[in-house]
Amino acid sequence: MHDLAFIGDELTATGFRLAGARTWLSPPGEARECFEAARAAAAVVLLTPQAAAALPADALEKALAEAAPLTLVVEDLLASAAPPDLEALMRRALGVEGT
């Protein structure tokens, strides 16, 4: 098992690969399969906002809430999209509205 997995664009994946991460480039229509493979293969899974957007919302929310493997949405190298608001996602998942 790798310590770190990354799912996202090729340019950002190159940097993570150089750092020792196992990387996946998620082809259209195969986002969920890549995500599940990464979660099975690593203790920490990082994915870009674009990769996260390709997943079913309930699968992403469940993964973000679970302790293992730690799953985080991070900016890609070019910062082309911002990560989702984790606090808002957690409040919605817990049924607590913002104050």
Disulfide bonds with the S-S distance in Angstrom:
none
